[in-house]
């Protein structure tokens, strides 16, 4: 570099070294596990940077390799950093403990589990297998078979712990408490909590269970324009469609109890149109309830409904 003094050259080499050392530190954080090619590039850049910083330091370092290399000063620092790894004399590589490796599916009774743990510090590179009996891992509890029978089965829906299941079929269940929901468009929802400990049969006769329930007359009208459309009414998941000419509907009689009411407006193209809300209120003065959306569960056996035989429902 003609025209530059030795001092300027050393300052330029030092600035170069500082910049590259900072860059290598940042790259080491961003890429904690570099590839072989990245490691070689990092090592070369770090050796050059160390040599640039060494140019500003007092003293002299000389490296001699017989019949091959003789270097001194900044070049000697480059050789030391590039061909040797000074940090390896202070910190052992791979000192971070790896996570134990556990083979998959340890819960099977016929599986021998081997956990490989890191070796002690004084025996690097040697992993010690630990044999664990498969009985150490808890096995899945045995199930029991439960058959739920519903009368009448036609149009009935069976829910076990919130999931729909088959009526009259053998249902595997874990021992413990389970919630049985039975829905039928002609009867209120029957909710039963049962404790299961062994195979058993659970009969539910809706007609006998609700035989003494008084009936409630539902009158359903709409504030929506139903021209050329249908109003679909579902009681406990089952229902039918009514043309606009049949509205208001006054022929629905239900036993008092818990009911799930759902309403949809069906266009000629079988598309469902949203219902904003619906309101229930007795024929005479009494409690009024507003439900947002198109469905709700209403318990007409609550005390607030006991003095009424007719409830109006208006769709909005």
Secondary structure as the mmCIF struct_conf table of DSSP 4:
data_model
#
loop_
_struct_conf.conf_type_id
_struct_conf.id
_struct_conf.beg_label_comp_id
_struct_conf.beg_label_asym_id
_struct_conf.beg_label_seq_id
_struct_conf.end_label_comp_id
_struct_conf.end_label_asym_id
_struct_conf.end_label_seq_id
TURN_TY1_P TURN_TY1_P1 UNK A 2 UNK A 3
HELX_RH_AL_P HELX_RH_AL_P1 UNK A 6 UNK A 30
TURN_TY1_P TURN_TY1_P2 UNK A 32 UNK A 33
HELX_RH_AL_P HELX_RH_AL_P2 UNK A 36 UNK A 54
TURN_TY1_P TURN_TY1_P3 UNK A 55 UNK A 56
BEND BEND1 UNK A 57 UNK A 59
STRN STRN1 UNK A 62 UNK A 65
TURN_TY1_P TURN_TY1_P4 UNK A 66 UNK A 68
STRN STRN2 UNK A 69 UNK A 72
TURN_TY1_P TURN_TY1_P5 UNK A 73 UNK A 73
HELX_RH_AL_P HELX_RH_AL_P3 UNK A 74 UNK A 83
BEND BEND2 UNK A 84 UNK A 84
HELX_RH_3T_P HELX_RH_3T_P1 UNK A 86 UNK A 89
TURN_TY1_P TURN_TY1_P6 UNK A 90 UNK A 90
BEND BEND3 UNK A 91 UNK A 91
TURN_TY1_P TURN_TY1_P7 UNK A 93 UNK A 94
BEND BEND4 UNK A 96 UNK A 96
HELX_LH_PP_P HELX_LH_PP_P1 UNK A 97 UNK A 100
STRN STRN3 UNK A 101 UNK A 102
BEND BEND5 UNK A 104 UNK A 104
TURN_TY1_P TURN_TY1_P8 UNK A 106 UNK A 107
BEND BEND6 UNK A 108 UNK A 108
TURN_TY1_P TURN_TY1_P9 UNK A 109 UNK A 110
HELX_LH_PP_P HELX_LH_PP_P2 UNK A 111 UNK A 112
STRN STRN4 UNK A 113 UNK A 117
HELX_LH_PP_P HELX_LH_PP_P3 UNK A 118 UNK A 120
TURN_TY1_P TURN_TY1_P10 UNK A 121 UNK A 122
BEND BEND7 UNK A 123 UNK A 123
TURN_TY1_P TURN_TY1_P11 UNK A 124 UNK A 125
STRN STRN5 UNK A 128 UNK A 132
HELX_RH_3T_P HELX_RH_3T_P2 UNK A 134 UNK A 136
BEND BEND8 UNK A 137 UNK A 137
HELX_LH_PP_P HELX_LH_PP_P4 UNK A 138 UNK A 142
STRN STRN6 UNK A 143 UNK A 151
BEND BEND9 UNK A 152 UNK A 152
TURN_TY1_P TURN_TY1_P12 UNK A 154 UNK A 155
STRN STRN7 UNK A 157 UNK A 160
TURN_TY1_P TURN_TY1_P13 UNK A 161 UNK A 162
STRN STRN8 UNK A 163 UNK A 165
TURN_TY1_P TURN_TY1_P14 UNK A 167 UNK A 168
BEND BEND10 UNK A 169 UNK A 169
STRN STRN9 UNK A 170 UNK A 174
BEND BEND11 UNK A 175 UNK A 175
STRN STRN10 UNK A 176 UNK A 184
TURN_TY1_P TURN_TY1_P15 UNK A 185 UNK A 186
STRN STRN11 UNK A 187 UNK A 196
BEND BEND12 UNK A 197 UNK A 198
STRN STRN12 UNK A 200 UNK A 205
HELX_RH_AL_P HELX_RH_AL_P4 UNK A 206 UNK A 209
TURN_TY1_P TURN_TY1_P16 UNK A 210 UNK A 212
HELX_LH_PP_P HELX_LH_PP_P5 UNK A 213 UNK A 214
STRN STRN13 UNK A 215 UNK A 222
BEND BEND13 UNK A 223 UNK A 224
TURN_TY1_P TURN_TY1_P17 UNK A 227 UNK A 228
STRN STRN14 UNK A 230 UNK A 235
TURN_TY1_P TURN_TY1_P18 UNK A 236 UNK A 237
STRN STRN15 UNK A 238 UNK A 243
HELX_RH_3T_P HELX_RH_3T_P3 UNK A 244 UNK A 246
HELX_LH_PP_P HELX_LH_PP_P6 UNK A 247 UNK A 247
BEND BEND14 UNK A 248 UNK A 248
STRN STRN16 UNK A 249 UNK A 255
BEND BEND15 UNK A 256 UNK A 257
STRN STRN17 UNK A 258 UNK A 266
TURN_TY1_P TURN_TY1_P19 UNK A 268 UNK A 269
BEND BEND16 UNK A 270 UNK A 270
STRN STRN18 UNK A 272 UNK A 273
STRN STRN19 UNK A 277 UNK A 282
BEND BEND17 UNK A 283 UNK A 285
STRN STRN20 UNK A 288 UNK A 292
BEND BEND18 UNK A 293 UNK A 294
STRN STRN21 UNK A 295 UNK A 299
TURN_TY1_P TURN_TY1_P20 UNK A 300 UNK A 301
BEND BEND19 UNK A 302 UNK A 302
HELX_RH_3T_P HELX_RH_3T_P4 UNK A 303 UNK A 305
TURN_TY1_P TURN_TY1_P21 UNK A 306 UNK A 307
BEND BEND20 UNK A 309 UNK A 309
STRN STRN22 UNK A 310 UNK A 315
#
